[in-house]
């Protein structure tokens, strides 16, 4: 069992994380706005999740033409 609060790569305590907004991709198409959490010490990604507060993404005319 991993010790909670430690980065699995560098072993330093994780009291804060870097949070980035990223786009989730499926088969080359962007599908959802997501959040990436990474260690502030070594920048290892600790987790990714769908952004629960994101508004639905607008469809571009290029995407609409594909369908």
N, C-alpha and C positions, 0 to 999 in steps of 0.2 A: 504494500500500500504506500502510495506517495505521501510525503509529508505536505500537508496543505500550507500554502503561503510561500513555497519555494519554487523558483524557476527550475523546470526539469533539465535545462541545459547548463546554466551557469551556477545553479545552486544558491543564488542570492535570494533574500526575502523579497517577495512581491507585494509591496504595499501600494504601489501605483502601477498602472499600465498605460501604454500608448493606445489610443483608440483611433482607428482610421475608418472612414467611410469607403467601402469598396463595392464593386458590382459583381454579383454572382452570375456565372456564365453556365449555360447548358448547350452543348453542341455548337459552340461559337456564338450563340445569341445571348445578349444580356437579359437576365430574367428578373433579378431582384436586387434591391439595395441592401447591403449587408454591413456589418460592423466587424472589424478585425481587432483583436486584443493582443498586444505584444509586450514582452518584457522591456522595461525601460533601460535595463543594463546591457543585454545582449541582443535585443530586438527579435528574439525567437517568438514566433506566433504561438500564443497560448490558446487561442480559440477564435472561432468565427461564428457569427449568428446572423440571421435575417434581422434587419432593423425593424423593430416593432412600431416605431414612430414614423417610419418613412411613408410618404404619400405614394400612391400608385404611380408608376413610371408612365410618362406620356409615350404613346406609340409614334414613332417617326413615320413619315410617308414611305420611306424605304422599307420599313418592316411591314407596313400595311400592304405594300405592293407584292411582297413575298407570299402573303396568305391567299 
